[in-house]
Amino acid sequence: MALLNINEQQPSLKRFALFELGFRPFFLLAGLSSVLLMSLWLMMFSGWMARPVYYPGNWWHIHEMLLGYTSVVIVGFLLTASRNWTGVQTLHGAWLAALAGVWIIARLLPFTAVAGVWIAVIDLSFLLFSGIAVAIPVLRVKQYKNMIFAPIVLGLFVANLLMHLQLSGQTADTAIIGQRMAIALIVVLIMVMGTRVIPFFIEMGTGQRGATRENHALELAGTIVTCAWALYYTFFGDDLISGSAALLAAVLLAVRAAGWHLKALWRAPLLWILYLGFLWVPIGLLMHFMTAMGWTTSSYAAHALTSGAFGILTLGMMSRVILGHTGREMKHTTALIVAFVLILLTPLFRLLPAIPAFAENYYFMVHLAGGLWFLAFLVFVFYYAAMLIKPRVDGRPG
């Protein structure tokens, strides 16, 4: 697992570059798994396919979308970003392939007769090793300002552990805490990373200043309140205290996002997809407030964050990272716009049954939303798979 300064590397002459950098295998696996996981879930939801014994009820869907799909996107992004931040080569080659193999095996084992303990051990090892791999380059150059991300990955490991403890019969009521912890940690990650990169991307993409209208007091307040909500919500769910914190955090994050707005961003799909994705965070938090008030259910609030913020932002961020890190221009195509429109429609239809007038169409809307998600990521896979497998077009390593 040797770490090399990226400036010491020579341009790659390989034709197969899938394991050159973290985003390549993990974004490809994210796209493929997103298509397969949603297809399998819709079949399970319809009663056309038996659910894995290890994951009773809806737990397979919950676990795989949070700690399967979303986690592999996060790890791929952080392994790539940490190389940029530190100038130190992150996991690559055989070690990266091995980590990807662990993730794949963890997805397959629930459909076999293997004992539940092995499902848990293999699945947990992915996030544990990933957190270590993200931390090593940061610690090596003592870039402690970026150390927040490794603990978030390890926090997802703890959330996963809490789920597996109940699923394997060791505890009676920890899975829901693990689910809420995973959602809360991903929200915090989006808040921190989004504030770093989205206004920067908007300014770079539009060539205009003004998207980084900094208000340090507002940002600090938003960060504190969102983190407080995340901590309280993890252990106590959607009660009045949690709901009040969620409402305040929603307002503060919405105001923060309003400060990034430039009219020119709407001419660039690779910008507006990120902007709209981030806006689903305050929408999701608002729905958690509504849950606390008894106006909707926790499932709809969770899906506002997962199918809304998580789905839209991961698709948008993966699209941008792949273009940039394969040496291509930040240009959109018709196929990319189609994928973005499909993923933007997904949470709208998933949440429509929350309105009483559409409640009787719940099963149809779930299938429609799932189908839109499926199509969005199918387009993503067809568009980006070759880019992820082949070397950079400029011959540089990575």
TAFEN-V459078 format. One line per field, one symbol per residue. phi: phi as a letter, one per 40 degrees, with the letter a starting at -180 (. if undefined). Layout:
# TAFEN-V459078
phi->???
This chain:
# TAFEN-V459078
phi->.cbbccccccdcbccbbdbcadccccccccccccccccccccccccgcaccddcbcfcccccccccbbcccccccccccccccccbgbccdagcccccccccccdcccdccbcccdccdccccccccccccccccdccccbfcccbccccccccccccdcdcccdcccgcbbabccccccccccccccccccccccbcccccccccgbchcbccbccccccccccccccdcccdcbgcbccccccccccccccccdcccccbdccccbdccccccccccccccccccccccccgcabccccccccccccccccccccccccccccbgbccbcbdcccdcccccccdcccccdcccdcbcccdccccccccccddcdcccdcccbdccccccdccgcch
